[in-house]
Amino acid sequence: MRQINNDDLKPLKTKWQNEINKLADSFNLPCAVITRLQRPKIENFIISESDENPAIAGHVGRLTGSYCERVIDTHNELNIPNALTDAEWDQNPDIKIGLIAYLGLPLAYPDGKPFGTICVLDKKENTFNQEIAEKLKVLKSKFEADLENI
């Protein structure tokens, strides 16, 4: 597989932005994000566009202790209903911007290497029902197919 660069991803950004906006709106969530791994850092590649979203588009931060780092490292879904009541997650960096609930899935390039994550976050406790989880899985499949078609 050839290296995918930023120019390759430009056509996807508008499509993915629309999907992420719909995801957040559909479930009345303040934050939906597609992250992009840039070890040892991670970028908020696309964030839902709403006044309620405290995340910053394009922000690049360290992976240390993040929800998304766990998803990328384990290649598994992560569901944290309330980080404030979870000793493993009560020091998570997203708490500083008020995001205490998290549901995320890994996104991978066609060769299996991590692209990043697709996730939703909330400012209040949220167990993230099955409908949200299924929608994330559908979008994961769509976005990974898009990466394969580049």
DSSP file with accessible surface (Angstrom, degrees, kcal/mol):
  #  RESIDUE AA STRUCTURE BP1 BP2  ACC     N-H-->O    O-->H-N    N-H-->O    O-->H-N    TCO  KAPPA ALPHA  PHI   PSI    X-CA   Y-CA   Z-CA
    1    1 A M              0   0  128      0, 0.0     2,-0.1     0, 0.0     3,-0.1   0.000 360.0 360.0 360.0 134.3    0.0    0.0    0.0
    2    2 A R        -     0   0  136      1,-0.1     2,-0.2     0, 0.0     0, 0.0  -0.388 360.0 -87.4 -77.1 160.3    1.3    3.4   -0.9
    3    3 A Q        -     0   0  157     -2,-0.1     2,-0.5     1,-0.1    -1,-0.1  -0.470  38.3-138.9 -68.5 130.0    1.6    6.2    1.7
    4    4 A I        -     0   0    8     -2,-0.2     2,-0.2    -3,-0.1    -1,-0.1  -0.819  25.4-169.6 -91.3 128.2   -1.6    8.2    2.1
    5    5 A N     >  -     0   0   74     -2,-0.5     4,-1.2     1,-0.0     3,-0.5  -0.576  38.6 -91.7-112.7 178.9   -0.9   11.9    2.5
    6    6 A N  H  > S+     0   0   94      1,-0.2     4,-1.0     2,-0.2     3,-0.3   0.849 123.3  56.1 -59.5 -37.3   -3.0   15.0    3.4
    7    7 A D  H  4 S+     0   0  105      1,-0.2     3,-0.4     2,-0.2    -1,-0.2   0.878 104.2  54.4 -63.9 -36.3   -3.9   15.7   -0.2
    8    8 A D  H  4 S+     0   0   35     -3,-0.5     4,-0.3     1,-0.2    -1,-0.2   0.831 109.3  48.8 -63.1 -32.5   -5.3   12.2   -0.6
    9    9 A L  H >X S+     0   0    1     -4,-1.2     4,-1.4    -3,-0.3     3,-1.0   0.661  86.2  88.1 -85.1 -15.5   -7.6   12.8    2.4
   10   10 A K  H >X S+     0   0  129     -4,-1.0     4,-0.8    -3,-0.4     3,-0.6   0.887  85.9  52.0 -53.7 -45.5   -9.0   16.2    1.3
   11   11 A P  H 3> S+     0   0   99      0, 0.0     4,-0.7     0, 0.0    -1,-0.3   0.820 110.3  50.8 -63.4 -26.1  -11.9   14.8   -0.7
   12   12 A L  H <> S+     0   0   18     -3,-1.0     4,-3.4    -4,-0.3     5,-0.3   0.779  92.6  75.5 -78.9 -26.9  -12.9   12.7    2.3
   13   13 A K  H <X S+     0   0   80     -4,-1.4     4,-2.6    -3,-0.6    -1,-0.2   0.894  97.1  44.5 -58.5 -44.2  -12.9   15.6    4.8
   14   14 A T  H  X S+     0   0   98     -4,-0.8     4,-2.3     2,-0.2    -1,-0.2   0.942 116.5  46.8 -65.9 -45.4  -16.2   17.2    3.5
   15   15 A K  H  X S+     0   0   91     -4,-0.7     4,-1.9     1,-0.2    -2,-0.2   0.942 116.2  44.2 -60.1 -49.1  -18.0   13.8    3.4
   16   16 A W  H  X S+     0   0    0     -4,-3.4     4,-2.7     1,-0.2     5,-0.2   0.880 109.7  56.6 -66.4 -36.7  -16.7   12.8    6.8
   17   17 A Q  H  X S+     0   0   37     -4,-2.6     4,-2.6    -5,-0.3    32,-0.2   0.934 107.4  48.9 -59.6 -45.9  -17.5   16.2    8.3
   18   18 A N  H  X S+     0   0   86     -4,-2.3     4,-2.3     1,-0.2    -1,-0.2   0.908 112.4  48.2 -60.4 -42.3  -21.1   15.8    7.2
   19   19 A E  H  X S+     0   0   25     -4,-1.9     4,-2.3     2,-0.2    -1,-0.2   0.902 112.0  48.4 -65.4 -42.3  -21.4   12.4    8.7
   20   20 A I  H  X S+     0   0    0     -4,-2.7     4,-2.3     2,-0.2     5,-0.2   0.904 111.1  50.8 -67.1 -40.1  -19.8   13.4   12.0
   21   21 A N  H  X S+     0   0   23     -4,-2.6     4,-2.5    -5,-0.2    -2,-0.2   0.933 111.7  47.7 -61.5 -44.7  -22.2   16.4   12.2
   22   22 A K  H  X S+     0   0  115     -4,-2.3     4,-3.1    -5,-0.2    -2,-0.2   0.894 109.7  54.0 -63.2 -40.3  -25.2   14.2   11.6
   23   23 A L  H  X S+     0   0    0     -4,-2.3     4,-1.4     2,-0.2    -2,-0.2   0.953 112.0  42.6 -59.1 -51.1  -24.0   11.7   14.2
   24   24 A A  H  <>S+     0   0    2     -4,-2.3     5,-2.6     1,-0.2     4,-0.3   0.931 117.6  46.8 -63.4 -43.7  -23.7   14.3   16.9
   25   25 A D  H ><5S+     0   0  115     -4,-2.5     3,-1.2    -5,-0.2    -2,-0.2   0.913 107.8  56.0 -64.8 -43.9  -27.0   16.0   16.0
   26   26 A S  H 3<5S+     0   0   87     -4,-3.1    -1,-0.2     1,-0.3    -2,-0.2   0.829 118.4  32.5 -59.6 -34.2  -28.9   12.7   15.7
   27   27 A F  T 3<5S-     0   0   38     -4,-1.4    -1,-0.3    -3,-0.2    -2,-0.2   0.231 107.9-118.6-110.6  12.7  -28.0   11.7   19.3
   28   28 A N  T < 5 +     0   0  137     -3,-1.2    -3,-0.2    -4,-0.3    -4,-0.1   0.907  60.0 154.2  51.6  49.1  -27.9   15.2   20.8
   29   29 A L      < -     0   0   10     -5,-2.6    -1,-0.2    -6,-0.2    93,-0.1  -0.876  46.7-141.4-108.4 142.5  -24.3   14.8   21.7
   30   30 A P  S    S+     0   0   12      0, 0.0     2,-0.4     0, 0.0    92,-0.1   0.754  83.4  34.5 -73.1 -20.7  -21.9   17.8   22.1
   31   31 A C  E     +A  121   0A   0     90,-1.2    90,-2.8    22,-0.1     2,-0.4  -0.970  48.8 165.6-148.0 124.1  -18.9   16.1   20.5
   32   32 A A  E     -A  120   0A   0     -2,-0.4    16,-2.5    88,-0.2     2,-0.4  -0.991  23.9-177.1-128.9 138.8  -18.2   13.6   17.7
   33   33 A V  E     -AB 119  47A   5     86,-2.9    86,-2.6    -2,-0.4     2,-0.5  -0.990  29.5-156.7-141.6 143.3  -14.6   13.2   16.5
   34   34 A I  E     -AB 118  46A   0     12,-2.9    12,-2.2    -2,-0.4    11,-0.9  -0.995  28.4-162.0-111.1 120.3  -12.5   11.5   14.0
   35   35 A T  E     -AB 117  44A   4     82,-2.4    82,-0.6    -2,-0.5     2,-0.4  -0.707   7.8-149.2 -99.1 158.1   -8.9   11.4   15.3
   36   36 A R  E     -AB 116  43A  21      7,-2.3     7,-2.7    -2,-0.3    80,-0.3  -0.993  18.0-127.8-128.9 123.7   -5.8   10.8   13.2
   37   37 A L  E     + B   0  42A  27     78,-3.3     5,-0.2    -2,-0.4     2,-0.0  -0.518  32.7 165.5 -72.2 130.9   -2.8    9.1   14.7
   38   38 A Q  E >   - B   0  41A  79      3,-3.0     3,-2.6    -2,-0.3    -1,-0.1  -0.555  50.4-107.3-139.9  66.6    0.5   10.9   14.3
   39   39 A R  T 3  S+     0   0  134      1,-0.4     3,-0.1    23,-0.0    23,-0.0  -0.065 104.5  22.1 -44.1 133.2    2.6    9.1   16.9
   40   40 A P  T 3  S+     0   0   80      0, 0.0    23,-1.4     0, 0.0    -1,-0.4  -0.918 133.8  42.1 -90.8  21.7    3.5   10.2   19.5
   41   41 A K  E <   -BC  38  62A  89     -3,-2.6    -3,-3.0    21,-0.2     2,-0.4  -0.712  64.8-142.6-122.8 172.6    0.6   12.5   19.0
   42   42 A I  E     -BC  37  61A  16     19,-2.6    19,-2.8    -5,-0.2     2,-0.4  -0.995  13.3-146.6-138.4 141.4   -3.0   12.4   17.9
   43   43 A E  E     -BC  36  60A  28     -7,-2.7    -7,-2.3    -2,-0.4     2,-1.7  -0.872  21.4-126.3-110.8 140.3   -4.9   15.0   15.9
   44   44 A N  E     +B   35   0A  29     15,-2.7    14,-2.9    -2,-0.4    -9,-0.2  -0.689  38.5 177.6 -76.5  87.6   -8.6   16.0   16.0
   45   45 A F  E     +     0   0A   9     -2,-1.7     2,-0.3   -11,-0.9    -1,-0.2   0.925  65.6   3.1 -65.0 -47.2   -8.9   15.4   12.3
   46   46 A I  E     -B   34   0A   2    -12,-2.2   -12,-2.9    -3,-0.2     2,-0.3  -0.990  69.6-175.1-141.7 133.0  -12.6   16.2   12.1
   47   47 A I  E     -B   33   0A  19     -2,-0.3   -14,-0.2   -14,-0.2   -26,-0.1  -0.937  36.5 -96.2-125.3 152.4  -14.9   17.3   14.9
   48   48 A S        -     0   0    2    -16,-2.5     2,-0.9    -2,-0.3     7,-0.1  -0.377  38.9-123.9 -63.9 142.5  -18.6   17.9   14.9
   49   49 A E        +     0   0  129    -32,-0.2     2,-0.3   -18,-0.1    -1,-0.1  -0.813  59.3 119.8 -96.1 100.8  -19.5   21.5   14.3
   50   50 A S    >   -     0   0   43     -2,-0.9     3,-1.2     3,-0.1   -29,-0.0  -0.977  69.3-118.5-154.9 156.5  -21.7   22.8   17.2
   51   51 A D  T 3  S+     0   0  171     -2,-0.3    -1,-0.1     1,-0.2    -2,-0.0   0.739 113.1  60.4 -66.4 -22.5  -21.5   25.5   19.8
   52   52 A E  T 3  S+     0   0  116    -23,-0.1    -1,-0.2   -22,-0.0   -21,-0.1   0.600  80.6  99.8 -80.5 -12.9  -21.6   22.8   22.5
   53   53 A N    <   -     0   0   18     -3,-1.2    -3,-0.1     1,-0.2   -22,-0.1  -0.659  47.3-175.2 -84.1 114.6  -18.4   21.1   21.3
   54   54 A P        +     0   0   40      0, 0.0    -1,-0.2     0, 0.0   -23,-0.1   0.602  54.9 102.4 -82.9  -8.9  -15.4   22.1   23.5
   55   55 A A        -     0   0   14     -7,-0.1     2,-0.5     1,-0.1    -8,-0.1  -0.353  69.6-131.3 -72.0 155.5  -12.9   20.1   21.2
   56   56 A I    >   -     0   0  113     -2,-0.1     3,-1.8     3,-0.0   -12,-0.2  -0.935  17.1-121.6-115.0 124.3  -10.8   22.1   18.8
   57   57 A A  T 3  S+     0   0   64     -2,-0.5   -12,-0.2     1,-0.3     3,-0.1  -0.351  97.6  14.1 -61.5 136.6  -10.5   21.0   15.1
   58   58 A G  T 3  S+     0   0   39    -14,-2.9    -1,-0.3     1,-0.3   -13,-0.1   0.357  87.2 150.5  80.9  -7.0   -7.0   20.3   14.1
   59   59 A H    <   -     0   0  100     -3,-1.8   -15,-2.7   -15,-0.2     2,-0.5  -0.360  32.0-156.4 -60.4 134.2   -5.7   20.2   17.7
   60   60 A V  E     +C   43   0A  59    -17,-0.2     2,-0.3    -3,-0.1   -17,-0.2  -0.972  21.0 168.3-115.5 122.8   -2.8   17.9   18.1
   61   61 A G  E     -C   42   0A  18    -19,-2.8   -19,-2.6    -2,-0.5     2,-0.1  -0.836  38.6 -87.0-130.0 169.0   -2.2   16.5   21.5
   62   62 A R  E     -C   41   0A 151     -2,-0.3   -21,-0.2   -21,-0.2   -23,-0.0  -0.433  28.4-134.9 -73.5 149.5   -0.1   13.9   23.3
   63   63 A L    >   +     0   0    8    -23,-1.4     3,-2.5    -2,-0.1     6,-0.3   0.718  60.5 130.3 -75.1 -21.5   -1.5   10.4   23.4
   64   64 A T  T 3  S-     0   0   97      1,-0.3    -2,-0.1   -24,-0.3     5,-0.0  -0.068  85.8 -14.5 -48.8 111.8   -0.6   10.0   27.1
   65   65 A G  T 3  S+     0   0   39      1,-0.2    -1,-0.3    27,-0.1     2,-0.1   0.544  96.1 144.9  78.2   9.9   -3.6    8.7   29.0
   66   66 A S    <>  -     0   0   14     -3,-2.5     4,-1.4    26,-0.1    -1,-0.2  -0.458  58.1-127.5 -85.8 153.8   -6.3    9.4   26.4
   67   67 A Y  H  > S+     0   0    0      1,-0.2     4,-1.9     2,-0.2     3,-0.3   0.929 112.3  53.1 -55.8 -47.8   -9.3    7.4   25.6
   68   68 A C  H  > S+     0   0   12      1,-0.2     4,-2.7     2,-0.2     5,-0.2   0.846 100.9  59.7 -63.5 -33.1   -8.3    7.2   22.0
   69   69 A E  H  > S+     0   0   49     -6,-0.3     4,-2.9     1,-0.2    -1,-0.2   0.931 105.8  48.9 -59.5 -42.6   -4.9    5.9   22.8
   70   70 A R  H  X S+     0   0   89     -4,-1.4     4,-2.3    -3,-0.3     6,-0.3   0.921 111.0  49.8 -63.0 -43.3   -6.5    2.9   24.5
   71   71 A V  H  X>S+     0   0    0     -4,-1.9     4,-1.8     1,-0.2     5,-0.7   0.933 114.0  45.1 -61.6 -45.7   -8.7    2.3   21.5
   72   72 A I  H  <5S+     0   0    2     -4,-2.7    -2,-0.2     1,-0.2    -1,-0.2   0.930 115.1  47.1 -65.0 -45.1   -5.8    2.5   19.1
   73   73 A D  H  <5S+     0   0   81     -4,-2.9    -1,-0.2    -5,-0.2    -2,-0.2   0.842 122.4  33.7 -68.3 -33.8   -3.5    0.3   21.2
   74   74 A T  H  <5S-     0   0   57     -4,-2.3    -1,-0.2    -5,-0.2    -2,-0.2   0.612  93.4-137.0 -95.9 -15.9   -6.1   -2.4   21.8
   75   75 A H  T  <5 +     0   0  112     -4,-1.8     2,-0.3    -5,-0.3    -3,-0.2   0.810  68.3 113.4  60.7  30.0   -7.9   -2.2   18.4
   76   76 A N  S   <S-     0   0   99     -5,-0.7    -1,-0.2    -6,-0.3    -2,-0.2  -0.908  75.4 -91.4-131.1 159.8  -11.2   -2.4   20.4
   77   77 A E        -     0   0   81     -2,-0.3     2,-0.4    28,-0.1    28,-0.2  -0.316  36.3-157.5 -61.6 146.8  -14.2   -0.4   21.3
   78   78 A L  E     -D  104   0A  22     26,-2.1    26,-2.2     2,-0.0     2,-0.5  -0.999   9.7-175.2-131.7 129.5  -14.0    1.6   24.5
   79   79 A N  E     +D  103   0A  58     -2,-0.4    24,-0.2    24,-0.2    48,-0.0  -0.974   6.3 173.7-127.7 115.3  -17.1    2.7   26.5
   80   80 A I  E     -D  102   0A   6     22,-3.2    22,-2.4    -2,-0.5     3,-0.3  -0.929   8.3-173.8-120.7 101.1  -16.6    5.0   29.5
   81   81 A P  S    S+     0   0   47      0, 0.0    45,-1.9     0, 0.0     2,-0.2   0.860  80.4   1.6 -65.1 -34.5  -20.0    6.2   30.8
   82   82 A N    >   -     0   0   20     43,-0.2     3,-1.3     1,-0.1    19,-0.2  -0.713  56.9-170.2-157.9 101.5  -18.5    8.5   33.4
   83   83 A A  G >  S+     0   0    0     17,-3.0     3,-1.4    -3,-0.3     6,-0.2   0.796  86.3  67.7 -63.9 -27.0  -14.8    9.0   33.8
   84   84 A L  G 3  S+     0   0   95      1,-0.3    -1,-0.3    16,-0.1     6,-0.1   0.777 106.0  40.7 -65.6 -25.0  -15.2   11.0   37.0
   85   85 A T  G <  S+     0   0  109     -3,-1.3     2,-0.6     1,-0.1    -1,-0.3   0.236 100.3  85.2-106.1  13.5  -16.5    7.9   38.8
   86   86 A D    X>  -     0   0   53     -3,-1.4     4,-1.6    -4,-0.1     3,-1.4  -0.946  64.4-155.0-120.7 110.4  -13.9    5.5   37.2
   87   87 A A  T 34 S+     0   0   86     -2,-0.6     4,-0.2     1,-0.3    -1,-0.1   0.792  95.1  55.6 -56.3 -29.8  -10.5    5.3   39.0
   88   88 A E  T 34 S+     0   0  112      1,-0.2    -1,-0.3     2,-0.1     3,-0.2   0.810 121.4  26.9 -72.1 -27.4   -8.8    4.3   35.7
   89   89 A W  T X4 S+     0   0   14     -3,-1.4     3,-2.2    -6,-0.2    -2,-0.2   0.421  85.6 103.2-117.9   1.8  -10.1    7.3   33.8
   90   90 A D  T 3< S+     0   0   63     -4,-1.6    -1,-0.1     1,-0.3    -3,-0.1   0.560  87.4  47.9 -72.4  -2.2  -10.6   10.1   36.4
   91   91 A Q  T 3  S+     0   0  163     -4,-0.2    -1,-0.3    -3,-0.2    -2,-0.1   0.203  80.5 140.6-114.5  14.3   -7.4   11.8   35.3
   92   92 A N    X   -     0   0    5     -3,-2.2     3,-1.5     1,-0.1     4,-0.5  -0.276  59.7-125.7 -60.0 140.1   -8.1   11.6   31.5
   93   93 A P  G >  S+     0   0   51      0, 0.0     3,-1.1     0, 0.0     4,-0.4   0.796 105.7  65.4 -59.4 -28.8   -7.1   14.8   29.6
   94   94 A D  G > >S+     0   0   41      1,-0.3     5,-2.2     2,-0.2     3,-1.2   0.743  86.3  71.1 -69.1 -19.9  -10.6   15.2   28.1
   95   95 A I  G X 5S+     0   0   39     -3,-1.5     3,-2.2     1,-0.2    -1,-0.3   0.875  86.4  66.7 -61.1 -33.9  -12.0   15.9   31.6
   96   96 A K  G < 5S+     0   0  186     -3,-1.1    -1,-0.2    -4,-0.5    -2,-0.2   0.765 105.1  42.3 -60.4 -26.1  -10.2   19.2   31.5
   97   97 A I  G < 5S-     0   0   73     -3,-1.2    -1,-0.3    -4,-0.4    -2,-0.2   0.203 125.8-100.7-106.2  14.7  -12.6   20.4   28.7
   98   98 A G  T < 5S+     0   0   32     -3,-2.2     2,-0.8     1,-0.2    -3,-0.2   0.552  78.9 133.4  87.4   8.7  -15.7   18.8   30.4
   99   99 A L      < +     0   0    2     -5,-2.2    24,-0.2     1,-0.2    -1,-0.2  -0.822  15.0 156.2 -98.1 106.5  -16.0   15.6   28.3
  100  100 A I        +     0   0   17     22,-1.7   -17,-3.0    -2,-0.8     2,-0.4   0.596  53.0  63.2-107.9 -16.4  -16.5   12.8   30.8
  101  101 A A  E     - E   0 122A   0     21,-2.0    21,-1.8   -19,-0.2     2,-0.4  -0.913  62.0-178.9-114.3 143.7  -18.3   10.1   28.8
  102  102 A Y  E     +DE  80 121A   0    -22,-2.4   -22,-3.2    -2,-0.4     2,-0.4  -1.000  19.3 175.4-145.9 138.2  -16.7    8.4   25.8
  103  103 A L  E     +DE  79 120A   0     17,-2.2    17,-2.5    -2,-0.4     2,-0.3  -0.959  25.5 162.3-138.5 121.4  -17.5    5.7   23.2
  104  104 A G  E     -DE  78 119A   0    -26,-2.2   -26,-2.1    -2,-0.4    15,-0.2  -0.983  24.3-162.0-145.0 155.0  -15.0    5.1   20.5
  105  105 A L  E     - E   0 118A  10     13,-2.7    13,-2.3    -2,-0.3     2,-0.1  -0.955  31.9-105.6-129.1 151.4  -13.9    2.6   17.8
  106  106 A P  E     - E   0 117A  15      0, 0.0     2,-0.4     0, 0.0    11,-0.3  -0.452  24.2-152.1 -75.7 146.5  -10.6    2.2   16.0
  107  107 A L  E     - E   0 116A   0      9,-2.8     8,-3.0    -2,-0.1     9,-1.9  -0.979  18.6-169.5-114.2 135.7  -10.2    3.3   12.4
  108  108 A A  E     - E   0 114A  23     -2,-0.4    39,-0.1     6,-0.3     5,-0.1  -0.917  23.3-118.8-129.0 150.6   -7.6    1.5   10.3
  109  109 A Y    >   -     0   0   34      4,-3.1     3,-2.5    -2,-0.3    39,-0.1  -0.354  48.6 -94.6 -69.9 165.5   -5.9    1.8    6.9
  110  110 A P  T 3  S+     0   0   60      0, 0.0    -1,-0.1     0, 0.0    38,-0.1   0.804 126.8  57.8 -56.7 -28.2   -6.5   -1.1    4.5
  111  111 A D  T 3  S-     0   0   75      2,-0.1    -2,-0.0     1,-0.1    37,-0.0   0.430 121.4-107.1 -83.8   3.5   -3.2   -2.7    5.6
  112  112 A G  S <  S+     0   0   44     -3,-2.5     3,-0.1     1,-0.3    -1,-0.1   0.281  75.7 135.6  92.9 -11.5   -4.5   -2.8    9.2
  113  113 A K        -     0   0  134      1,-0.1    -4,-3.1    -5,-0.1    -1,-0.3  -0.431  65.6 -94.8 -68.7 146.8   -2.3    0.0   10.5
  114  114 A P  E     + E   0 108A  39      0, 0.0    -6,-0.3     0, 0.0    -1,-0.1  -0.398  37.0 178.5 -69.0 132.9   -4.2    2.5   12.7
  115  115 A F  E     -     0   0A   0     -8,-3.0   -78,-3.3     1,-0.3     2,-0.3   0.789  56.9 -96.1 -88.0 -47.2   -5.6    5.6   11.2
  116  116 A G  E     -AE  36 107A   0     -9,-1.9    -9,-2.8   -80,-0.3    -1,-0.3  -0.912  49.8 -60.2 166.2-134.1   -7.1    6.8   14.4
  117  117 A T  E     -AE  35 106A   0    -82,-0.6   -82,-2.4    -2,-0.3     2,-0.4  -0.935  18.3-142.2-141.4 161.6  -10.5    6.6   16.0
  118  118 A I  E     +AE  34 105A   0    -13,-2.3   -13,-2.7    -2,-0.3     2,-0.3  -0.998  42.8 157.2-119.5 129.5  -14.2    7.5   15.5
  119  119 A C  E     -AE  33 104A   2    -86,-2.6   -86,-2.9    -2,-0.4     2,-0.4  -0.973  36.1-144.5-151.3 161.0  -15.8    8.5   18.8
  120  120 A V  E     -AE  32 103A   0    -17,-2.5   -17,-2.2    -2,-0.3     2,-0.3  -0.963  19.6-169.3-125.6 146.6  -18.5   10.4   20.6
  121  121 A L  E     -AE  31 102A   5    -90,-2.8   -90,-1.2    -2,-0.4     2,-0.3  -0.952   3.5-158.5-135.4 155.3  -18.2   12.2   23.9
  122  122 A D  E     - E   0 101A   6    -21,-1.8   -21,-2.0    -2,-0.3   -22,-1.7  -0.950  23.5-138.6-135.6 154.5  -20.6   13.8   26.3
  123  123 A K  S    S+     0   0   88     -2,-0.3     2,-0.3   -24,-0.2    -1,-0.1   0.533  92.6  45.3 -85.9  -9.3  -20.4   16.4   29.1
  124  124 A K  S    S-     0   0  122      1,-0.1   -23,-0.1   -23,-0.1    -2,-0.1  -0.839 108.4 -70.0-128.4 166.1  -22.6   14.3   31.3
  125  125 A E        +     0   0  115     -2,-0.3     2,-0.3   -43,-0.1   -43,-0.2  -0.299  57.2 173.9 -56.1 136.7  -22.8   10.6   32.2
  126  126 A N        -     0   0   31    -45,-1.9   -24,-0.2   -46,-0.1    -4,-0.1  -0.927  31.8-164.2-152.4 122.5  -23.9    8.6   29.2
  127  127 A T        -     0   0   98     -2,-0.3    -1,-0.1   -26,-0.1   -45,-0.1   0.523  41.6-133.0 -84.2  -3.9  -24.1    4.8   28.8
  128  128 A F        -     0   0    8    -47,-0.1     5,-0.1   -48,-0.1    -2,-0.1   0.945  23.3-124.0  50.8  94.0  -24.3    5.2   25.0
  129  129 A N     >  -     0   0   83      1,-0.1     4,-2.0     3,-0.1     3,-0.4   0.025  23.7 -96.4 -64.0 171.6  -27.2    3.0   23.9
  130  130 A Q  H  > S+     0   0  121      1,-0.2     4,-2.8     2,-0.2     5,-0.2   0.824 121.0  61.1 -60.6 -34.0  -27.0    0.2   21.3
  131  131 A E  H  > S+     0   0  134      2,-0.2     4,-2.1     1,-0.2    -1,-0.2   0.918 106.4  45.4 -62.1 -42.9  -28.3    2.5   18.6
  132  132 A I  H  > S+     0   0    6     -3,-0.4     4,-2.4     2,-0.2    -2,-0.2   0.937 112.8  51.0 -65.3 -44.7  -25.3    4.9   19.0
  133  133 A A  H  X S+     0   0    8     -4,-2.0     4,-1.9     1,-0.2    -2,-0.2   0.910 111.0  48.3 -60.1 -42.2  -22.9    1.9   19.1
  134  134 A E  H  X S+     0   0   86     -4,-2.8     4,-2.2     2,-0.2    -1,-0.2   0.898 109.6  52.1 -66.0 -41.1  -24.4    0.5   15.9
  135  135 A K  H  X S+     0   0   67     -4,-2.1     4,-2.5    -5,-0.2    -2,-0.2   0.916 108.4  51.5 -63.2 -40.0  -24.2    3.8   14.1
  136  136 A L  H  X S+     0   0    1     -4,-2.4     4,-2.7     1,-0.2    -1,-0.2   0.911 109.0  50.8 -61.7 -41.1  -20.5    4.2   15.0
  137  137 A K  H  X S+     0   0   80     -4,-1.9     4,-2.1     2,-0.2    -1,-0.2   0.895 109.8  49.9 -64.3 -39.4  -19.9    0.7   13.6
  138  138 A V  H  X S+     0   0   72     -4,-2.2     4,-2.3     2,-0.2    -2,-0.2   0.935 112.9  46.1 -63.3 -46.9  -21.6    1.6   10.4
  139  139 A L  H  X S+     0   0    0     -4,-2.5     4,-3.1     2,-0.2     5,-0.3   0.899 108.6  56.3 -65.4 -38.7  -19.6    4.8   10.1
  140  140 A K  H  X S+     0   0   44     -4,-2.7     4,-2.5     1,-0.2     5,-0.2   0.942 109.3  46.7 -55.3 -48.6  -16.4    2.9   10.9
  141  141 A S  H  X S+     0   0   77     -4,-2.1     4,-2.1     1,-0.2    -2,-0.2   0.913 113.6  48.2 -61.4 -44.1  -17.0    0.6    8.0
  142  142 A K  H  X S+     0   0   83     -4,-2.3     4,-2.2     2,-0.2    -2,-0.2   0.930 113.4  46.6 -61.5 -47.1  -17.8    3.4    5.6
  143  143 A F  H  X S+     0   0    0     -4,-3.1     4,-2.1     1,-0.2    -2,-0.2   0.891 111.7  50.2 -68.7 -37.0  -14.7    5.4    6.6
  144  144 A E  H  X S+     0   0   45     -4,-2.5     4,-1.9    -5,-0.3    -1,-0.2   0.884 109.6  51.9 -68.5 -34.0  -12.4    2.4    6.3
  145  145 A A  H  X S+     0   0   42     -4,-2.1     4,-1.7    -5,-0.2    -2,-0.2   0.897 107.8  52.9 -65.5 -39.5  -13.9    1.7    2.8
  146  146 A D  H  < S+     0   0   17     -4,-2.2     4,-0.5     1,-0.2    -2,-0.2   0.913 108.2  49.9 -60.6 -43.3  -13.2    5.3    1.9
  147  147 A L  H >< S+     0   0    1     -4,-2.1     3,-0.9     1,-0.2    -1,-0.2   0.880 108.7  52.9 -63.6 -36.0   -9.6    4.8    3.0
  148  148 A E  H 3< S+     0   0  134     -4,-1.9    -1,-0.2     1,-0.2    -2,-0.2   0.834 105.0  55.8 -67.4 -31.8   -9.3    1.7    0.9
  149  149 A N  T 3<        0   0  134     -4,-1.7    -1,-0.2    -5,-0.1    -2,-0.2   0.523 360.0 360.0 -81.9  -5.4  -10.6    3.5   -2.2
  150  150 A I    <         0   0   59     -3,-0.9  -141,-0.1    -4,-0.5  -142,-0.0  -0.544 360.0 360.0 -73.3 360.0   -7.9    6.2   -2.0
